[in-house]
Amino acid sequence: MSLDLDRLRAETPGCAHVLHLNAAGSSLPTRRTLDATIGHLQLEAEIGGYEAADLRRGELDGFYPSVARLIGADPGEIAFVENATRAWDLAFYSLDFKPGDRILTCVSEYSSNFISYLQVTKRTGAELVVVPDDAHGQIDLAALERLIDKRTRLISISHIPTQGGLVQPAEAVGRIANAAGVLYLLDACQSVGQLPVDVAKIGCDFLSATGRKYLRGPRGTGFLYARQKTTADIEPIFLDNHAAKWTGDREYKTFDNALRFENWERYFAGVLGLKAAVDQANELGMEAIWGRLKPLADGLRTRLGKVKGVTLTDLGELQGAIVTFAVDGKDHLELKAVFRAQKINVSVSTQFSSRLDLKGRGLSTVMRASVHLYNTEAELDRFVAALEEAIA
């Protein structure tokens, strides 16, 4: 399917105001998503929150099949969660780690996840093992296989790290995890909405995702995928009367689908906004979206590679829509402010985001420019020209 760029930009109000190269932080939403979100907030104001939810029940329930279609899941395997971090937490902290259990992760892992590993290993006596990178800077699959033993409880990695264009070989990791009978948690915060994600092909048991990045949904939205055949017996760390039923004075029963990871109160306008964004991604087609984002990002890398004083810092055999680079002798945060003044949005990744990766490569910070559907070749030219002027 070919994408109509003019229409995509016309449907995106932000395109008239900024050159937005920060999809990895929070993308520009479409008018359709805005209307769904704001419209429900307006309805709540007019008739009441409970009443608005009752009136829109069919659309709210439609969130689950929409997300399921996007990632190749069953609707009963999807839970709405307020953000990707909380979705990830709900999966990770619901696992019952014992002394000696092993958690395997990767060098490029996100700091929030890594802090959780450290906390749980400190509390439980479980062991954290960082699988080394291969020559391409991605997880070494042979090393991963060697490090799995009978004590291994979980393999947990980020599909695409926040600090670069690396796309981890998630399907290959899944084959190894499934063959070993080890649970596999995939942080897909940056990948869902950027490239095709099929949980059946990946073989993950849990997957966490956000609405605000490549899905172009509202902030404060996300979801958790919980594979029914392998996670049905895992009880969430938090329960309420939406996740479980009080069956006796001192008895309760959790529900057996992914809804047990939700709580009763949620951002209903956000559910509808995220559904609108997911529906639009489904309609455009993830192959078509990826088919546009990949060449855009590669084109930006080519441009940046010709700029004196700029060093590209992306790793991996496969690189996605996040482009990172370092500028000799320049403070990246100051450069970000210079661009902001010109209505150009970029970001800066620091060791705070991924200490092992960036520190190991001798990088304190990297500049991050992340493209999306609405970006044009002319915008990339403008950005690189602004960078060259700032360097000069």
N, C-alpha and C positions, 0 to 999 in steps of 0.2 A: 504493500500500500504506500503510495506517495503522500507526503505530507505537504499541506498548503501553508507555507511559511507566512504569507501575508495574513491569512486568516488566523493562524496561531498567535501572531503578534497583536492583531486587532482584538482578539479575545483576552489579551493579557494587559490590563490597564497600566501596569508598571512599566511596560516597554516605552511608554510615552514620556517617562520621567527619569529613568536611570538606565545605565549600561550595567546589567546585573550579571556578574560572574561569581556568584556566591550560592549556586544551587546546592552545594554540599553543606551550606549552613542553613539556608531556608530559601526555597524557590519562590518565584513570583507566581501567585495563584491566578487562575482564570476567573473571568466574570461569572462563569457557571458555579464555581466553588464558592465565590463570594456571595452570590445570590442564595445558594442553599444554606450557607451558614448564617448570614445576616437575616435572611427571611425567617428562619426558625426563631432566632432571638427576638425578632419583631413579633412573631406569633405568640411567643411566651409572654411578652409584655402586654399583648392585647387580651389574651384569654386565660393566661396562667400556665405555669410550667408543666404541671401534671396533665392538664387538659391538652396542651400542645403536643405532648408526647403521645397521648392517646389518639389524637387526630392524625398524627404522622406515623402510627405504629407500623403500617405496611412498609413504608420507606425505611424506617429504622431497622426493621427486621431484614430488609434487603441488603443491608451492609454486609452481612456474612457471606451470602453467595457471590456478591461482587468481589470481595477480597479473595474468596476461595478460587474464583475463576482466574484472578490475576496470577496466583502462585501455584495453581494446579492442586489445590487441596479440597477437602470436603467442608461444607459450611460449618459443620459441627466441630471442626478443628480450629476455628478462628475465635479469638476473643478481642474485643475492643479494649485498649489500654491507653492511658493518657499520654504516653510517650514511649520511645523505644527503650530507654534506660529502665523504666519501670517494667516494661514487658520482659526484658532480659532478666531483671531482678526476680520477677515472679517465677520464672523457670529455674534459675540458678539456685535461689535460696530455698526452693521447695525440695531440693535434693538432700537426702540425709547422708551427709559425709561422715565417715568414721576414721579413726586414726589409721594411717597407712594408705588410705585411698589416694589415688593419684588423679590430678587434673592436668591435662595436657593443653597447652596453648601455643601461640606463635609470637615471634619477636615483634611484629607490628601491631600487637593487640592494643586496643583502646584503653586509656588510663582508668576510666571508670570501671571497666570490667576487671582490670588488673587489681585495682584496690579491693574489689569484692573477693577476688581469689585470695589475696593476702589476708583479708579479714577472716575468711572461712578457714583457711589453713591454720591461722593463729588460734582460732576458737576450737577447732576439731582435731587437730593433729594430722589432717590430710596433707598431702605433699603436692606442691606446684612444680611442674616441669615445663620449661620453655623449649619447644622444639626448634632447632636451629634453622636458618634460612639456607636455601640452595644457592647456586651460582647466580640465579636470576633475582635473588632478593625476596623470594616467596617461600612458603613453608616447604621444608625438605621432606618429601613424601617417604623416601626410604628411611630417613631418620625417624619419622613418625611411626612407621611400622615397627622399627626396632625398639622404640621406647614403650610401646604398648605391652603390658603384661597383665597378669590376673588381678593386680591391684588397681588397674586403670578404671576409673568410674566415669570420667567425662572427657571428651574432646570439645574444646570451646574456642572458636576463632571468630574474627571479624572478616566478613566476605571481602569488603573493600575498606581499608583503613582510612581514618579521617585525614591523615597527613600525606596522601599521595594517590597516584593513579593505579597503583597495584590492584589487580583483581586476583584474589587467592583462588587456587584450583579446588573450589568447594566440592565439586562432584567427586573428584579423586579422593579427597579427604573422607567424603561420605562412604565411598566404597570400602575404604580401609576400616572406618568405624563400624560399619554394618557387618563386615566379615568378622570382626573381633567381638561383636556383641556389646559395643561400648556406646553409651549415650552421646549424642552429637548436638551441641547447641551452636547455632549460627547467628551471629549478629549481622543482620542484613540492612542495617540502618542506611547505608549509602547505596546499596545495590538494588533494592526494590524500587521500581520506577525508573531506574537507569538502564538496566539490561534485563533480558528474560530470566526469570527466577522460577524454577519448577521444583517444588519440594520433593516430588517423587524421584526426579533425576538426581537431585542433590543427596537425598537420603538422610536429611537431618531429622532429629526428633523434636527439636524446638527451633523456632525462628522468630526473631524480634525485628520489628520495623517501625519506622516513624512516618507521620504524614507530611511533615513540613519540608522535607528535602526533595528528592527526585519525584515523589508522587505529587508535589505541588498542592498538598492539602493544608488545612489550618494548623497553626501551632497548637500544642496541647492535645495532639491526637497520635495514635499509633495502634499497633496490633501485635498479638502473639499468636503464632501457629504452634499447636501441640498435636503431634502425630498420635492418632487415636490408638493404634495397635501397640505402641510402645510406651505411652505416657498415661494411659487411662487410670493406672493404679497410683499415680503420683499425686499426693494431696498438696494443694497450694499452702504456702506458709500463712496466708491470710484467708479467712473465710468470713462470709456474712450470709444473710438469708437470701441473697441472690445466688451465691455459690453453693449453698448447702441447705438442707431442710432439717429443721428441729423435729425429730421424730418421737422423742420421749423426754421425760424430765431431765435425763442425763445422757441422751443419745441424739446423734445427728447423722445425716447421710449426705455426702457430697454428690453433686451431680457428675455424671460420667462423661460429659463432653467438655470442650474448652471453655464454656461459659463459667465453669467453676473458678477460672482465673480472673474473672471480672468482679467488680463490686456493684452494689445496687445503684449508687449515685454516679452518674457520668455526664460528660459534656455532650448533651444531645444535639446541640447545634453543630458541634464538631464531628459527631458521628455522621450527620447528613452532609457536612462539608467534605469530609474524607471520602464518603461514598461517591459524591459527585466527582471528585478528583480521580478515584479509582475507576469509575465508570468511563471517564474520558480516556484514561490510559488503556483500558480494555478496548475501547472503540478505535483508538488510533493504532493499537497493536504494539506490543513490546518489541517485536522484531524491527518494526519501522522506527520506533523511538531510538532504539540502540543503533540502528543503521544511520541515523542522523547524528547522534551524540558522538559516536566513535570517530568519524571523520573530522567533526568540528574540533574535538580535543587534539587529535593528531595534527591537524592543521595549525593549531595554536602552538603545539610543541615545536613544529617546524619553524614557525616565525620566531619564537623565543630562542631557538638554537642559533639563530643568526645575529642575535643582539650581543654585542661585546660586553663582557662583564656579567653575563647571565649564565648560570649553570642549572640545567634541568636535573631534578632530583627524584623523578618517578622511577619505581622499580617494577619488576615483573615481566614475564613473557607476554602477558596480556595486560594492556593498560586501558583504563576507562576514561570517564569524562572529567575527572579531577586532575588538574595540571599543577604541579608544584615546581618551584624553582628558587634558587638563591641568587642574590644580587651582590656582587663584590663591593665591599666597603660601604654598604648602605644599611640603615636600620629599617628592617622590614615593616615594623609598626608605623614608622614615620612615612614610609612609602604608601602604606595603606591609607593614611590620613590625607596624603597628597591626592591620591586617586578619588577618595570620597569627596573632596572639595570640587572635583570635576564631574561628580555624579557617576563615578565608576565604582562599583562595589566588588571588592575582593576580600580575602581573609588571610590570616597568618596562623599557621600551625606552629606550636611550640613544643618543647620537651614535656610540658605539662600534659599534652594530649597523648604522647606515646614515647615515653622516656627511653625504653630499651632500643627502639628503632633509631630515633633521631640522635640520641647521645652516642649510640654505637657507630653512627656514620659521621660523627663530629659536627652535627648540625644543631645549632641552638634554636633556630627558627627557619621556616621556609614560607615563601609566599604561595598562596593557593588561589588559583583561578579555576572555577568549576562552571562548565558550560551547560546549557539546557536548550530545549527545542527552539525557544524564542530568540536565541542569539543568532547573529548574522556574521558573515565573513567581514563585512564592513566594520562591525563592532570589534571584531578581533584585531583588525588593522588599526582602529582607533586606540584600542588598549595598548598595543605594542608601541605605537607612536608616542603615547603618553608616557610609557615606561622609558623609552629612549630619551625623551625630553627630561624626565626626572633624573636619569642617570647622568646626563650631560650637565 
